[in-house]
Amino acid sequence: MRNAWVWAGIIALVFATDVSAKKKKVKVGIGSVVPSGTPWERQGQWMKKNVRKRSGGSVKLKLFFDGRKGDEQELLKKCVIDDPKLQGIAVSSAAAANAVPEIQAWDLPFLFDTNQEIDFVLDNYLYTPFKQVMDKYNLVFYVFGENGWLNVGMTDGFVKKPSDVAGRNMRTPKSLIYEETWKAMGAQPVVLGTSEVLPALMDGKVVGFAQTPLLSFATGWHTKIEYYTLTKHVYQPGLVAWCKGWFKNQAPETKEILMSDVKEATDFGRESVRKLGPQLLENFKTYGIKMYTLTEAERTVFKQATKDVKAKFKASASPGALKLLKAIETGKAAFKKR
């Protein structure tokens, strides 16, 4: 009888050891061009810690920031074709729109007015549509990030009216919406990647750009401008997505972990970036950068100047893009009725 108990114990131990040995370790590499030491990295670290805790250490995120896995277009391409060295990406909505054309709707000028309106629409009306659209392009949308409001930085003067950029070379990412927006103001858009902007400002290839205060500092673009106009003409989110080819082959419990805590991850990212807002604007002053905030009347003039961008977009947009735009407009209408 004693031997029977001994053998039972040995068998149980062997079985437990075997199960433990077979517990698969999952490593998830996320690529991004965002600089280290920024709130975006902190959001990534939050996700990393959360995933590790939820999985008991069996799922580990590895963060490749500073463009170590390529620029945003390279990251998108690698994720879509299921590059084995990459399992997820964190990119701007402007970059993602080149791979997922439908989401260009988000970058239309003067689409939003306040953070409260944006948060309401994103959280209640856009999460599911975004997920459905990105799924068609081999991307599993996880969570929105925060870049913030785009304003205009210039080397030689404030932008208080559209004519202030007329005929001027202005940097734009590779995006039809951004290019058309500058053209509507009379400017000449010059398509440049993130790493190309600083040299272009130095040699006069461009005289200005539209970007958030945080990314302007993170990239060093602020060192080559003297004027910054708070236009708030575009709100730009970021987004985190998993590479679908890899994701679909993961165990159900791994998928659940990687898609958990959406609200918490979103709120953490927003709070981290927005908290720095006032401080960053003060930092502009320390660099001798002059700042100006458009009045509502001046902002209205810009809205009028760029209204045809939306009309052109709607005339050529795909059914999927129009559906996304409708979701945005429905959300905005619901926000106003609150």
Beta strands, then each sheet from edge to edge (+ up, - down):
strand 1: 26-32
strand 2: 59-64
strand 3: 88-92
strand 4: 139-154
strand 5: 169-172
strand 6: 188-191
strand 7: 208-211
strand 8: 227-243
strand 9: 290-293
sheet 1: 2+ 1+ 3+ 8- 4+ 7-
sheet 2: 2+ 1+ 3+ 8- 9-
sheet 3: 5+ 6+
end
